[in-house]
Amino acid sequence: MPYSFDQVIDRRNTQSTKWEKFDADVLPFWVADMDFAAPELILDALRQRLEHPILGYTTQPASLTEAFQNWLRHHYSWDVPADWVCWVPGVVPALNLSARTLPSDSEIMIPTPVYHPFLDVAKNATLSDIQVPMQVTQNSSGNKWQMDLDAMTDALTPKTRMLMICNPQNPTGRCYNTDELNLLAEFIEKHDLLLVSDEIHCNILLDPGVSHQPLGKLHPALAPRTIHLYAATKVYNIPGISCAAAVIPDDKLRREFMRARAGLLPGIGPLGFLSSEVAFNDRSSWVADLMTYLRGNLAAVKACVGDRLTPLEATYLAWINVADLGLKNTETYFAQHGIGISPGAQFGNADYIRFNFACPRTTLDEGLKRLSYAINQAGTDQIDKS
Ligand SMILES: Cc1ncc(COP(=O)(O)O)c(C=O)c1O
């Protein structure tokens, strides 16, 4: 029985970050959560757990790690021993812990644009970063964003010890292919780097021609240099009950990662453990049905904005070029036209806006009507474009 995603659910007055940020007349298409109900299989498990009235401190269940190991085997044919897996209350905390495994004079290399918390990681750990713009090439289907390995090589210093990437890439929607991962593997080995790869969007693949691969699986000899980060929260739309996994094959690196968290991070609660376990065990049609729906939404976005849209391989986040509109502040301008977007400047490129299209079609259609109007008006508007 396919899942349905058409139901419009009122999220106001639930303290939703997405829905409370802008005025009530603004439809939000920004932060990366979806306006769809989580699947019943997760909600049912949570309801059953709540039959027990005590939500006390909870020990990490071995069955969760097993479910995650099976999931990695099922999707990526990657056999990961249980002791490589560290559970953390979120991918963003894991990015920050990864930085804290480094010596105090280290630099972290970060290709940009990128999910904005990456841009704070080095500063948070009193380290420095080297942000290297990705390159955009044109091919027959439009813009293609790629890591610029030449620029990355030029930017290296003796203190560059870690490369931190997002794959699939938020916000450009790229899912790196085998050739790119092979070149990346060469780069990290040649320059003696650690790789942190945030793969939270790995099962949100909209282009049927792409497949996601963890670099540590593709190049097992390099696995000890890697930290791969996963969570079920994005694709099952349960990001408010944080739970994430770090796969860290190297014993010493894993110990340093765990030491960095000691006493600072809260444990994961019983609802986080449980919902992630159910999600990693799920082999229903949820992910496939969701992808079908999101592909339909993506086609609607493409029909609305045309070549402004970066061809999207993965994620439900459209990366839309508005450079020619001459807007001083894209967030304010589009909010004035009734849509809440994420300004590209937040991710390191002010020429773009990021538009989250994971919502029921009727909501999207209204948003696209406003987006189209706002884009058309930008040339003619007498209002301040700030
Ligand atoms: C690339 C990426 N990493 C991490 C996160 C957030 O992860 P968490 O909520 O587990 O910290 C997001 C959320 O949008 C994301 O897009």
The ligand as an ORCA input file, in Angstrom:
! r2SCAN-3c Opt
* xyz 0 1
  C      23.810     17.984      5.608
  C      23.131     18.003      6.934
  N      23.779     17.520      8.007
  C      23.204     17.517      9.232
  C      21.939     18.015      9.421
  C      21.333     18.032     10.806
  O      21.628     16.864     11.453
  P      21.247     16.668     12.985
  O      19.869     17.215     13.160
  O      21.327     15.187     13.182
  O      22.272     17.406     13.774
  C      21.232     18.525      8.335
  C      19.893     19.105      8.523
  O      19.394     19.796      7.684
  C      21.834     18.511      7.058
  O      21.208     18.976      5.971
*
